[in-house]
Amino acid sequence: MAEQGTAGSRIAEVVSAARAADVRLIRFEYCDVSGVAHAKAVHVDQLEHKLLEGVGLTRAQMSINLLEQVVPVADMEPVGEIRLVPDPGTFTVLPWSPGSASVLCDQLDHDRTDWGACPRSFLKKVIDRAAGMGITVQATFENEYYLATEVEGGFAPVDAPTHSPVYSAIGHDHLDGLMLETVDALTAQGIVVEQCINEYGPGQREISVRHTDALGAADQQMKFRDTVRGVAAKHGILASFAPKPFPDAIGSGAHVHLSLWDAEGARSLLYDPAVPGGLSDLGRRFIAGVAEHLPALTALTVPSHNSFRRLAPSSWASNTTAWGYDNREAALRVASPFYRREEASYNLEYKVSDGSANPYLSLGALIACGLDGILRGLDPGEPSEHDPATMTAEELERGHVRPLPTSMGDALDLLEADTVLTEALGPLLTRCYLAVRRSEHEAFSAQDTAFEVFHHFYRF
């Protein structure tokens, strides 16, 4: 009864907040396996009971690919329904859309259990598994994205052909009003902004936000992308998180920064001040687990056809399993901590990640791989001290450095063969993911670059 009372209280708080903000439509949002955000909007007059009972969704909805084609998947026919059940704690008013708000949803069966293909529920299960090992995870996504306008024949960066140098003062002056509005919209939703940067590519920007718990980080990534795109759209500008929206320009990542803490969140399990470099034995094993599974993990963290244009040698994106201390060509960078905040700021940066990923699937899979390394006591080898493209065969062997797959199809084959990842995902989510993503690989492989760029540009 107490649990029901608490749920009722939270629902009442959300309804009250919606009415106080003059919200009329509330988006019940989820992310499909292709990384695309979807939502059904509920009128505020229906909000109270819909927060409790959820909104209906056909089982086939998760089998729709990036090109909006329904892919045949066993147990995902357009027969039967699941429910989009919102988490009231994710309610935020949308500053760029007057009268609108959003909540993020779990996909649950009629009895409120995971129906087997809910990405958010998958991440929750991995978090619970970590908690059973006495580990809590803090994380954030560090996003790069392009701002562009639609022109005849495609898209053009907003500042082309007068692109400002990276990190330049004049680059910050360009579109500073839009960036301030974006930052304010993020802040209004409780997202803590840390840095705002004009990046290397023409029209490319980066905004860094504060880390939070693992589930909150994935939720925050959903809110972040919606906000950036929504604010830009108000000004007639397209914001794209596609990995390589301009094939000849630098790519965009969504690097994951994460740290491991004890059950109370009071002590870092990554940081050991007595060890050179500060990386604990548990941290080494976590890195080793990620590196062990990284070729298969790419199918979930850099999962689109467009993603593999970005993974090139010497491009600060990584195309190997290398790890190292402040090595920006490594897949896993042990980030140097900040003065007098050594334990609090010590973290790992996972660079083989981009904005085409479903954040619940990518973060959950990343953590699951690291936990496997801890459980099995894996050794990551020596840290890479140079760009892997310039290292000798002996250096690569000592660092256990292997190449990553070079295509979406190869990555999906590796994922299917990786039992740690497929068992973590479960049979239905695995079956759905492989079928949907393979259909995309086949479709894009049969088309030209213009087709690829167009469909990735505005969907991510």
Order of alpha helices (4+ residues) and beta strands (2+ residues): alpha-beta-beta-alpha-beta-beta-beta-beta-alpha-beta-beta-alpha-alpha-beta-beta-beta-alpha-beta-beta-alpha-beta-beta-alpha-beta-alpha-alpha-alpha-alpha-alpha-alpha
